[in-house]
Amino acid sequence: MKELLEFFDFLISLGGNTGPGATRFSKYVIAAGIATIFDFSLLWLFTEIFSIHYLISGGLAFIFGSGLNYFINHSWSFIGTKTSHLRGYASFTFIGIIGLGLTIAFLFFFVEILNFNYLVARAIAIPIVLIWNFGMNSLFTFRDVSFSKQVS
């Protein structure tokens, strides 16, 4: 498994030709992509199968997706983080709550004001919230990362 992750890291860094910041962002985007698929799946499941209002479903899906996102980022994207899990997850959660507020606001605006489908609205919100979360988590949650440990 370790060899597979090292090979994947090598591919993401374009054979070691990208800087550690670009590699870290690429890993963050992949982790966020996995978490987003999970988030979208839960949003659909809660809304369509369990008949939960889309705003509540969006909040629940975002919380579960954020938990998965933290786990992947701490374990892979930001290897070398010196912050404890408790402090790191608290920071990640706080930033995620602000991201959740942004997500809910975008869902409300695009669905209730502009009459978009809730899934289309969520798709619009994703890149905006992704950039917010990456920037804030780079500054606060994972700031103790050693760049030398980011590139294979």
N, C-alpha and C positions, 0 to 999 in steps of 0.2 A: 504494500500500500504506500509506503514511504517513497519508493522509487516512482510510482505513478504520480504522486503529488509533486515530486521534484521535476519530473518530465513536464507536467502540466504548468508548473512555475516557469520552466525554461521556455515553453511555448508562449506563455502570456508575456514574458519579458522580451519576446522576439529574439530568442537566443542570447539573452543578456545584453541586448543592444538598446534597451530603454532604461531610463533612469528609475531609481527606486520609487519616486513619486508617481510616475506613470504606471509602473507595475502595480503599486498599491491601489491606485484608482481603478485599474482594470480588474483586479481581484475584488474590489469593493462592488463594482458594477455587476460582476458575475454573482457574487453573494447576494446582492440586492435583487438580481434577476430571479434567482432560485426562491428567495423569500417572497418576491412579487407573485410568482406563479402560485405559491402556497397561499398568499393573501387573496389573490383573485379567486382561487378555488374555494376558499372558505367564504368569501363574499357571496359567490353564486350559491353555494350550499346553504348558508344561513338564510339568504333572501328567498331563493326559489324552492328549496326543499322544506325548510323549517318555517317559512313565512314570517321571518323577522324583518322589521322595517329596514330599508336599505341603509339608513344612517347608523342604526345600531349595529347592523351586520358589518358595515364598513369599519366601525370602531373596533369590534371584536376581531375581525380579520386582520386589521392593522396591528393590534396588540400581539396576536400569535405570530404574525409575520415578522414583527420586530424582534421577538424572542429568538426566532430561528436566525434572523440576520445577525444578532449579537453573537450567537454561538459560532456561526461560520466565520464572521470577521475576527473574533478573538482568537479562534483556532487556526486561521489560515491567512487572512488579509493583513492582519496587524500582528504577526508573530514578533515576539520580543516585548510586548506591552508589559510594563512593570507595575501598572496599577492593579490592585487586587480585584478579584471578580466582583466582590460586593460593591466597591467604589466604582468600578468600571461599568457594571450593569446598572447601577443607580444613575450614573451620568448618561449612559446610553438610553435608559428609560425616560429620563427627564427630557432629553433631546427628542426622543420618540414621541413623547406626549405633545410637545410643541408641533412636531410633524403630524401627529394625529389631528390636532386642531386645524392645521393647514389642510389636511386631507378632507376632513369633514366640511370645512368651509368651501373648498373647491367642489366637493360633491353637491352641497346645497346650491351653490351658485349655478353650476352647470346644469343640474337637474331641475331645480325649482324656478330659476330665473330664465335660463336659456332653453329649457325643455330638451336637454340631451338625455340619452339613455344613461343609466347609472354606471354601466361598465365603460362606456365611452368617457364619461366624466372622470372615472377613476384612472383611465389610461392617460388622460391629460394631466392629472395631478401627479402621477408617478415621477416624471423627470424633475418636476419642480421640487417635490419633497425629497427626492434622491439627492439633489445638489445641496439642499439645506442640511440633510442628515450627514452627508459625507463631510461637508465643510465643518460643521459643528463637532462631529465626532473626531475628526482629525485634530481639531484645536483642543478639545477638552477630554474626550474619553481615551483616545489612543495616542496622546501626545508624547508619551515616554518611549515610543517605539524607536528602536535602533534601525536606521536605514540599512545598515550593513546586513541585517538579517532578513531583509525584504527580497533580495534578489539572490537566486540560486547561484 
